[in-house]
Amino acid sequence: MSAEARREQILDVTHAIITAEGFHAATPNRIAETAGVNRSLLYQQFGDPAKLFVALIDREAARAAAQFAQAVSSTSDSGANPALRAFDSVLDAVDASPATWRLFLLPPQGAPPELYERLNQAQAIVREHLIARLRRLGPDLEDPEYTARILQAVCRELLQLRLTEPESATRERLHSLARRFGSELLPGIRP
């Protein structure tokens, strides 16, 4: 196995342990044993466990960012409510990669500060995107900054429900709620 493939394998194993049990369970011995490698390889590849966690966080943040960018870029054409189309596209991304999104929407117990730093950065980027889109779609909207914050909070909650209660938080149910909140918050924008 190449060094890059081994690195990805270690990150995948670490992510699986963290998803199942939290960061505290992802000890060097457990990761090495589960990956079928010598513990010294972890240190060769990453330096120490903290750097391994940061590498995982950065990899998953890049994946989520790419999925988010793809989701919102695919909603720029005319048609139904662009905010609702964007929500549906992000919901597709969450369904396609739940482990990636779970890391950021439901940070596991014992998460390092770097996760919260990346999360805050991502939330700021999403909020700025929402503000810009709201200003473009509804130039007369009274308060695009706070409207964006409310939309972001609603969408985050709905996506968290999709991850934690997939049987009851169906796509149809979440779409309906997003449409209802969107029409109330954005009355001048096509429903």
Backbone as numpy.savetxt, mean C-alpha at the origin, in Angstrom:
# Nx Ny Nz CAx CAy CAz Cx Cy Cz
21.93 -20.55 -7.25 21.07 -19.37 -7.25 21.97 -18.13 -7.25
21.63 -17.16 -8.09 22.43 -15.93 -8.14 22.27 -15.16 -6.83
23.20 -14.25 -6.61 23.14 -13.43 -5.38 21.85 -12.62 -5.34
21.42 -12.09 -6.49 20.18 -11.29 -6.52 18.96 -12.17 -6.26
18.94 -13.36 -6.84 17.83 -14.28 -6.61 17.78 -14.71 -5.14
18.95 -14.95 -4.55 19.00 -15.34 -3.15 18.51 -14.19 -2.27
18.92 -12.98 -2.63 18.48 -11.80 -1.87 16.95 -11.68 -1.91
16.36 -11.86 -3.08 14.91 -11.80 -3.22 14.24 -12.91 -2.42
14.83 -14.10 -2.43 14.28 -15.22 -1.66 14.27 -14.88 -0.17
15.36 -14.32 0.31 15.44 -13.95 1.73 14.41 -12.87 2.06
14.26 -11.91 1.17 13.25 -10.87 1.39 11.84 -11.47 1.37
11.58 -12.40 0.47 10.27 -13.05 0.41 9.98 -13.83 1.70
10.97 -14.57 2.18 10.80 -15.35 3.42 10.56 -14.40 4.59
11.33 -13.34 4.66 11.18 -12.35 5.73 9.78 -11.74 5.69
9.34 -11.40 4.50 8.02 -10.80 4.35 6.93 -11.77 4.80
7.06 -13.04 4.44 6.06 -14.04 4.83 6.00 -14.19 6.36
7.15 -14.21 7.01 7.18 -14.32 8.47 6.54 -13.09 9.11
6.91 -11.92 8.61 6.37 -10.67 9.17 4.86 -10.59 8.96
4.40 -10.97 7.78 2.97 -10.93 7.49 2.20 -11.84 8.43
2.75 -13.02 8.68 2.06 -14.01 9.51 2.14 -13.69 11.00
3.31 -13.18 11.46 3.52 -13.08 12.91 4.06 -11.75 13.41
4.43 -10.83 12.53 4.98 -9.55 12.96 6.49 -9.53 12.87
7.03 -8.33 12.97 8.48 -8.15 12.84 9.26 -8.88 13.92
8.70 -8.97 15.12 9.41 -9.61 16.23 9.72 -11.07 15.95
8.92 -11.71 15.09 9.13 -13.13 14.79 10.20 -13.35 13.72
10.57 -12.31 13.03 11.54 -12.43 11.94 12.96 -12.28 12.48
13.39 -13.28 13.23 14.75 -13.29 13.77 15.71 -13.82 12.71
16.98 -13.48 12.80 17.95 -14.00 11.83 17.93 -15.53 11.74
17.87 -16.20 12.88 17.85 -17.67 12.86 16.61 -18.19 12.13
15.46 -17.62 12.41 14.22 -18.07 11.79 14.24 -17.82 10.29
14.69 -16.64 9.90 14.75 -16.31 8.47 15.70 -17.26 7.75
16.90 -17.45 8.31 17.89 -18.32 7.68 17.38 -19.74 7.57
16.79 -20.24 8.64 16.27 -21.61 8.64 15.16 -21.78 7.60
14.23 -20.84 7.57 13.11 -20.92 6.63 13.59 -20.79 5.19
14.60 -19.95 4.97 15.14 -19.76 3.61 16.09 -20.88 3.20
16.51 -21.69 4.18 17.45 -22.76 3.88 18.85 -22.26 3.59
19.23 -21.20 4.30 20.57 -20.63 4.12 21.26 -20.53 5.48
22.55 -20.29 5.41 23.32 -20.06 6.61 23.07 -18.64 7.10
22.98 -18.47 8.38 22.72 -17.16 8.97 23.74 -16.12 8.52
25.00 -16.54 8.32 26.03 -15.60 7.89 25.71 -14.97 6.54
24.94 -15.70 5.71 24.56 -15.14 4.41 23.66 -13.92 4.58
22.81 -13.94 5.59 21.96 -12.77 5.86 22.82 -11.54 6.11
23.86 -11.73 6.90 24.74 -10.60 7.22 25.56 -10.17 6.00
25.95 -11.13 5.15 26.66 -10.77 3.93 25.77 -9.96 3.00
24.52 -10.37 2.88 23.59 -9.73 1.95 23.08 -8.37 2.46
22.84 -8.30 3.78 22.13 -7.13 4.31 22.87 -6.37 5.40
23.89 -6.93 5.99 24.60 -6.26 7.07 24.09 -6.66 8.44
22.83 -6.36 8.71 22.22 -6.72 9.99 20.71 -6.79 9.81
19.98 -7.31 10.81 18.53 -7.45 10.65 17.81 -6.13 10.36
18.26 -5.04 10.95 17.60 -3.75 10.71 17.71 -3.38 9.23
18.87 -3.62 8.63 19.04 -3.30 7.21 18.24 -4.26 6.33
18.08 -5.48 6.76 17.23 -6.43 6.05 15.78 -5.92 6.04
15.31 -5.47 7.19 13.94 -4.94 7.28 13.77 -3.71 6.38
14.76 -2.83 6.38 14.68 -1.63 5.55 14.68 -2.01 4.07
15.50 -3.00 3.70 15.50 -3.47 2.30 14.13 -4.01 1.91
13.50 -4.75 2.81 12.17 -5.28 2.55 11.16 -4.13 2.41
11.20 -3.21 3.34 10.28 -2.07 3.32 10.45 -1.28 2.03
11.69 -1.02 1.64 11.94 -0.25 0.41 11.45 -1.01 -0.82
11.68 -2.31 -0.85 11.21 -3.11 -1.99 9.69 -3.05 -2.10
9.01 -3.26 -0.97 7.55 -3.27 -1.00 6.99 -1.87 -1.24
7.66 -0.85 -0.74 7.21 0.53 -1.00 7.31 0.83 -2.50
8.38 0.37 -3.14 8.54 0.59 -4.58 7.45 -0.16 -5.34
7.14 -1.38 -4.92 6.08 -2.14 -5.58 4.73 -1.44 -5.43
4.40 -1.02 -4.22 3.13 -0.34 -3.98 3.06 0.97 -4.76
4.17 1.71 -4.80 4.19 2.97 -5.53 3.96 2.74 -7.02
4.59 1.71 -7.57 4.40 1.40 -8.99 2.96 1.00 -9.26
2.38 0.21 -8.36 0.99 -0.21 -8.54 0.05 0.98 -8.42
0.32 1.88 -7.47 -0.52 3.06 -7.32 -0.40 3.95 -8.56
0.82 4.17 -9.03 1.02 5.00 -10.22 0.30 4.41 -11.42
0.39 3.10 -11.58 -0.31 2.42 -12.67 -1.83 2.61 -12.52
-2.31 2.46 -11.29 -3.75 2.57 -11.04 -4.27 3.97 -11.37
-3.59 4.99 -10.93 -4.11 6.34 -11.17 -3.83 6.82 -12.59
-2.81 6.31 -13.23 -2.55 6.72 -14.61 -3.54 6.09 -15.57
-4.07 4.95 -15.20 -5.03 4.27 -16.08 -6.43 4.87 -15.96
-6.59 5.91 -15.17 -7.92 6.51 -14.97 -8.01 7.91 -15.53
-7.09 8.29 -16.41 -7.07 9.67 -16.87 -8.02 9.94 -18.05
-8.55 8.88 -18.68 -9.43 9.12 -19.81 -10.85 9.48 -19.34
-11.69 9.86 -20.28 -13.04 10.28 -19.92 -13.90 9.07 -19.57
-15.03 9.33 -18.99 -15.92 8.24 -18.60 -16.50 8.49 -17.23
-16.61 7.44 -16.44 -17.17 7.54 -15.09 -16.30 8.41 -14.20
-16.76 8.63 -13.01 -16.05 9.44 -12.03 -14.60 9.00 -11.91
-13.64 9.89 -12.19 -12.24 9.50 -12.16 -11.76 9.10 -10.76
-12.32 9.71 -9.73 -11.92 9.33 -8.36 -12.38 7.91 -8.06
-13.56 7.57 -8.49 -14.09 6.22 -8.27 -13.31 5.20 -9.10
-12.96 5.56 -10.33 -12.14 4.66 -11.16 -10.78 4.45 -10.52
-10.21 5.51 -9.96 -8.90 5.38 -9.29 -9.02 4.46 -8.08
-10.09 4.64 -7.29 -10.29 3.76 -6.14 -10.39 2.30 -6.58
-11.18 2.04 -7.62 -11.34 0.68 -8.13 -10.00 0.11 -8.60
-9.19 0.94 -9.24 -7.88 0.48 -9.72 -6.94 0.17 -8.56
-6.97 0.99 -7.52 -6.14 0.70 -6.34 -6.66 -0.56 -5.65
-7.96 -0.72 -5.60 -8.54 -1.94 -5.05 -8.06 -3.17 -5.82
-7.98 -3.05 -7.14 -7.41 -4.14 -7.96 -5.98 -4.44 -7.53
-5.19 -3.40 -7.29 -3.79 -3.58 -6.88 -3.71 -4.27 -5.52
-4.57 -3.88 -4.60 -4.60 -4.50 -3.27 -4.96 -5.98 -3.40
-5.94 -6.28 -4.23 -6.34 -7.67 -4.43 -5.23 -8.49 -5.09
-4.47 -7.86 -5.99 -3.41 -8.57 -6.70 -2.19 -8.82 -5.82
-1.92 -7.91 -4.87 -0.72 -8.02 -4.02 -1.06 -7.69 -2.57
-1.90 -8.50 -1.94 -2.33 -8.16 -0.57 -1.19 -8.07 0.43
-0.16 -8.89 0.31 0.94 -8.85 1.28 1.69 -7.52 1.21
1.88 -7.02 0.00 2.55 -5.72 -0.16 1.73 -4.63 0.50
0.45 -4.59 0.21 -0.40 -3.52 0.72 -0.67 -3.67 2.21
-0.73 -4.90 2.69 -0.95 -5.14 4.12 0.17 -4.50 4.94
1.38 -4.57 4.43 2.53 -4.00 5.14 2.33 -2.51 5.43
1.69 -1.81 4.49 1.53 -0.36 4.64 0.16 0.05 5.16
-0.86 -0.71 4.83 -2.19 -0.36 5.31 -2.46 -0.88 6.72
-1.77 -1.97 7.09 -1.92 -2.57 8.41 -0.52 -2.92 8.93
0.28 -1.93 9.29 1.66 -2.22 9.69 1.72 -3.27 10.81
2.55 -4.31 10.61 2.64 -5.38 11.61 3.25 -4.89 12.93
2.98 -5.64 13.94 3.51 -5.35 15.27 5.03 -5.33 15.23
5.62 -4.38 15.94 7.07 -4.28 16.04 7.74 -3.70 14.82
6.99 -3.00 13.97 7.56 -2.43 12.75 8.63 -1.39 13.10
9.71 -1.37 12.34 10.76 -0.37 12.59 10.30 1.03 12.16
10.97 2.04 12.66 10.57 3.42 12.32 10.62 3.71 10.83
11.49 3.02 10.09 11.59 3.25 8.65 10.28 2.94 7.93
9.54 1.97 8.44 8.25 1.66 7.81 7.31 2.85 7.93
7.27 3.44 9.11 6.39 4.59 9.32 6.87 5.82 8.55
8.18 5.96 8.38 8.71 7.05 7.55 8.25 6.89 6.11
8.39 5.66 5.56 7.97 5.41 4.17 6.46 5.57 4.05
5.73 5.14 5.06 4.28 5.27 5.05 3.87 6.74 5.03
4.50 7.55 5.86 4.20 8.98 5.88 4.54 9.64 4.54
5.68 9.25 3.95 6.06 9.79 2.65 5.03 9.41 1.59
4.63 8.14 1.59 3.64 7.68 0.60 2.31 8.39 0.78
1.88 8.56 2.01 0.61 9.24 2.26 0.66 10.69 1.78
1.80 11.34 1.96 1.95 12.72 1.50 1.88 12.78 -0.03
2.50 11.82 -0.70 2.47 11.79 -2.17 1.04 11.55 -2.66
0.35 10.62 -2.04 -1.04 10.33 -2.43 -1.90 11.56 -2.19
-1.73 12.21 -1.06 -2.52 13.40 -0.73 -2.28 14.50 -1.76
-1.02 14.74 -2.13 -0.71 15.77 -3.13 -1.32 15.41 -4.48
-1.29 14.13 -4.81 -1.92 13.69 -6.05 -3.42 13.98 -6.01
-4.06 13.64 -4.90 -5.50 13.88 -4.75 -5.83 15.37 -4.83
-5.04 16.18 -4.16 -5.28 17.63 -4.17 -5.19 18.16 -5.60
-4.14 17.76 -6.32 -3.96 18.22 -7.70 -5.12 17.77 -8.58
-5.53 16.52 -8.42 -6.63 15.99 -9.23 -7.93 16.70 -8.89
-8.18 16.95 -7.59 -9.41 17.64 -7.18 -9.44 19.05 -7.75
-8.31 19.72 -7.74 -8.26 21.09 -8.29 -8.54 21.10 -9.79
-8.06 20.06 -10.48 -8.30 19.95 -11.92 -9.76 19.61 -12.22
-10.31 18.68 -11.47 -11.67 18.21 -11.75 -12.75 19.14 -11.21
-12.46 19.81 -10.10 -13.46 20.68 -9.48 -12.85 21.99 -9.07
-12.57 22.86 -10.04 -11.88 24.12 -9.72 -12.62 24.98 -8.70
-13.92 24.77 -8.57 -14.71 25.54 -7.60 -14.86 24.83 -6.26
-14.22 23.71 -6.11 -14.30 22.96 -4.85 -13.78 23.83 -3.72
-14.56 23.92 -2.65 -14.28 24.86 -1.57 -12.95 24.61 -0.87
-12.62 23.39 -0.51 -11.42 23.12 0.26 -10.76 21.81 -0.21
-10.01 21.88 -1.31 -9.44 20.65 -1.87 -8.46 19.94 -0.92
-7.76 20.69 -0.07 -6.78 20.06 0.82 -7.47 19.15 1.84
-8.48 19.66 2.50 -9.16 18.84 3.50 -10.04 17.78 2.84
-10.60 18.10 1.70 -11.37 17.10 0.97 -10.47 15.93 0.61
-9.25 16.22 0.17 -8.29 15.15 -0.16 -7.97 14.32 1.07
-7.80 14.96 2.20 -7.52 14.21 3.44 -8.68 13.28 3.81
-9.89 13.78 3.66 -11.06 12.96 3.99 -11.19 11.79 3.01
-11.02 12.07 1.73 -11.07 11.00 0.73 -9.99 9.95 1.00
-8.81 10.42 1.35 -7.70 9.51 1.64 -8.04 8.63 2.84
-8.59 9.21 3.87 -8.94 8.44 5.07 -10.04 7.42 4.77
-11.03 7.83 4.02 -12.12 6.91 3.66 -11.57 5.76 2.83
-10.78 6.07 1.82 -10.23 5.03 0.95 -9.32 4.09 1.74
-8.51 4.64 2.62 -7.63 3.80 3.43 -8.45 2.83 4.29
-9.50 3.34 4.91 -10.35 2.49 5.74 -11.01 1.39 4.90
-11.50 1.73 3.73 -12.15 0.73 2.87 -11.14 -0.33 2.41
-9.93 0.09 2.09 -8.90 -0.88 1.68 -8.48 -1.76 2.85
-8.42 -1.19 4.04 -8.12 -2.00 5.23 -9.21 -3.04 5.45
-10.46 -2.65 5.27 -11.55 -3.61 5.40 -11.42 -4.73 4.37
-11.01 -4.39 3.16 -10.84 -5.41 2.12 -9.79 -6.44 2.55
-8.74 -5.97 3.21 -7.67 -6.87 3.64 -8.07 -7.69 4.87
-8.82 -7.10 5.78 -9.13 -7.79 7.04 -10.43 -8.57 7.01
-11.37 -8.14 6.16 -12.69 -8.79 6.10 -13.10 -9.03 4.65
-12.31 -9.78 3.89 -12.58 -9.90 2.46 -13.95 -10.52 2.12
-14.47 -11.37 3.01 -15.77 -11.99 2.72 -16.90 -10.97 2.79
-16.86 -10.09 3.76 -17.94 -9.10 3.88 -17.61 -7.79 3.18
-16.35 -7.45 3.06 -15.95 -6.22 2.37 -15.73 -6.55 0.89
-16.83 -6.88 0.23 -16.75 -7.26 -1.17 -16.43 -6.05 -2.04
-15.96 -6.31 -3.22 -15.65 -5.23 -4.16 -16.90 -4.38 -4.42
-18.03 -5.04 -4.59 -19.27 -4.32 -4.88 -19.66 -3.41 -3.71
-19.55 -3.94 -2.52 -19.91 -3.17 -1.33 -18.99 -1.96 -1.17
-17.69 -2.18 -1.34 -16.73 -1.08 -1.20 -16.90 -0.06 -2.31
-17.15 -0.52 -3.52 -17.38 0.39 -4.65 -18.60 1.27 -4.36
-19.66 0.66 -3.86 -20.87 1.41 -3.55 -20.61 2.47 -2.47
-19.88 2.09 -1.43 -19.56 3.06 -0.38 -18.67 4.18 -0.91
-17.67 3.82 -1.71 -16.78 4.84 -2.27 -17.58 5.80 -3.17
-18.49 5.27 -3.96 -19.32 6.12 -4.82 -20.16 7.07 -3.99
-20.76 6.54 -2.90 -21.61 7.37 -2.05 -20.80 8.49 -1.37
-19.65 8.14 -0.80 -18.82 9.16 -0.16 -18.32 10.17 -1.19
-17.94 9.66 -2.34 -17.44 10.56 -3.40 -18.48 11.54 -3.85
-19.73 11.08 -4.04 -20.77 12.00 -4.50 -21.13 13.02 -3.44
-20.99 12.66 -2.17 -21.27 13.63 -1.11 -20.15 14.65 -0.95
-18.91 14.19 -1.07 -17.77 15.09 -0.92 -17.50 15.90 -2.18
-17.87 15.33 -3.33 -17.54 15.96 -4.60 -18.81 16.14 -5.46
-19.74 16.93 -4.97 -21.02 17.03 -5.67 -20.91 17.61 -7.09
-19.92 18.42 -7.34 -19.79 19.04 -8.67 -19.06 18.18 -9.66
-18.57 17.04 -9.23 -17.82 16.16 -10.11 -18.71 15.01 -10.49
-18.67 14.66 -11.75 -19.52 13.60 -12.30 -19.56 12.36 -11.41
-20.75 11.91 -10.96 -20.85 10.73 -10.12 -20.57 9.43 -10.86
